[in-house]
Amino acid sequence: MIIAEIGLNHLGNTRLAKHYIDTLVKTDVDAITFQIREPEFYSNKWFIYDLILDKDIYFYAKEQTQKTRKKLGIAIGDIKYIDFFELLNVDFYKVIRNDITDFKLIDKLKTTKKEIIVSTGLSSEDEIYKFVEHIEQDKNFTLNHTQLSFETKDCNLSAIEDMKLKYKLNVSFGSHCNNHNVLYMSLNYKPSDILFYVKSTEFVNSNENWPDHDHAILLKDVEHLVKNLKLLPMAIGDGKKRKMINKIEKLL
């Protein structure tokens, strides 16, 4: 799946959240996500906004994604919200931060039988091995390779292939890099899914204190990005050199 992550970039603004939904369901993305952080996060005052959305927006998101045959996912850090989102019947979940070590959260999500994408951004190899052992190779789980760094040199895209071989699970890629071209580069490693954050300056100043900023794709650029992400894998081919006709000459 190509997944556009709204995350917390709705800034707690219902109108802005609806704008994201209405715009993204008209693009070629396969899914969108919102983020619910752990309770203590919301007492942190370094954001000037109340980042908690009214629950009605999630009903709206489910209605619009279902209508357009897209999926709705929730990146979740608060176990208490899982029952609500199960009632809503969201399509998949994402485990954020270093919650790969929170087996209480993992076990609760496992009971949903939904697809679960698990971030490994802060995880050691030992933590990932323990996680894989704990879930007993449950194929509903996908490891997400991401690095919590804006710098290109930290992306380590080759880890996608390494993780596939080591853990025998699907591996997706989530970018936090401020060079958005790494999303295209990741295609060569055939991640199961590609996730990127989005932001919109439609109703707020572009210099706002976005929870996810440098690595987020402007909403107006999403359609162009996704079309390329879906087209460019054709350029990889199967690795076999073949004789072919001159298609360029035929066009002259």
Beta strands, then each sheet from edge to edge (+ up, - down):
strand 1: 2-7
strand 2: 31-36
strand 3: 71-76
strand 4: 92-95
strand 5: 115-119
strand 6: 141-145
strand 7: 171-174
strand 8: 194-199
strand 9: 217-218
sheet 1: 9+ 8+ 1+ 2+ 3+ 4+ 5+ 6+ 7+
end
